[in-house]
Amino acid sequence: MSMAIAVAGCRRELPPEFPLEYPENSGNMIHANAPFEMFDNCVYRLDSQWRSLTGASTFAEFVNRHCTHLVFTMANTLKLGSDDASPFVRLRGLLDQIDKPVVIFGLGVQSQTDDLTGATLPAEAISLMRYLQDRCAVIGVRGDTTRRVLEQICGVTNTKVVGCPSLFSRPAELARVRRALKDGSGRPAFCGTKFRQPLEARLLRNAIRDDVFLVEPSNRRNHQFYVDVSRGHPKSRLPPFLKDYRADHPEWTRSRLENYYQRRYRLFRDTKSWYRFNHESVSFTYGSRFHVNMASVLSGKPALWLTHDARTRELTDFLHLPAVPIETVQDMGAGEIRSLLDYDDFFDHIGGLFDNFNEYLAANGLPSVKRVGI
């Protein structure tokens, strides 16, 4: 086979056991598939084709013999205050076996605040970041907060802020967002992050009131309730965050909730069906989940990001995506929320964002991404 680009990191698809028995975030699939949307000759670590086509006994052997690069999708790898060293030890173990250039896609820090005073990372994380400084021509990071973490905590300086690479993976769809802003056909979709928090639980109740789609990327209890009501289980257990569902709407009945979940709840285990659903059924998406909103934009439908932590803010700020603090919409209906969609700033900057990302790809020896239709 010709020389390929190896890809490892986030999973491209999720198994049927997700999310009840397999914890994951389906939004990571959007990130994981970005290299495959950009480049024609990618080979994924968990696919079997590299073994059958080349006879390589290990993934490292395949990369070293048959690939030009290893692209690693990292997502929210850095979690301030965490002492879990295992992800960094595993990744270092893999990279030590690879002798080809390593390219990082989407490295981000998970933090509630931009204030880094007293922020810490495990020693293994710091060691890995310093190792990547030597292995990578340039390390791509999602935003300025992540850049400052690498510089101040890890002493790593060869970084470039590129936002989330997934934004650049389907440029033709970005052009369709303009038309969808005028068209408006379809039904709104809502996504939330921490429904145990009163504000997000309230937004969920508002979404039920407005009969919009609920796209769930990870919550096991939310999905279990959907499974139970879909099967007609007589004792389906309400998720804890829905037990006070009459707080805003005392007239609601239990059957109303069950009927809503049967009709409007959605969870996806692959990106193709997700993009197809958005394209065919959604008018716009809003909520606090970054990649659920990104899935909408990559389907040609607009989205509004509701910011609630430093991670989301650094991404929406750098990428000029339409965003408002989550508190802004707590008393709004879906129609009012749609009126907040403003993509002028985004389209004013999208050309420069593509140029910036292509500079990153070029620095790492990868082909550029064409701005189709933009």
Helices and strands as residue ranges (DSSP letters): E 4-9, H 27-32, H 34-38, E 42-44, H 49-54, H 59-66, E 67-73, E 78-79, H 86-95, E 102-105, E 109-110, H 123-135, E 139-141, H 144-152, E 159-161, G 165-168, H 171-183, E 187-191, H 198-210, E 213-215, H 220-230, G 240-242, H 254-264, E 265-266, H 271-281, E 282-287, H 290-297, E 303-307, H 310-319, E 323-325, G 326-329, H 334-338, H 344-363
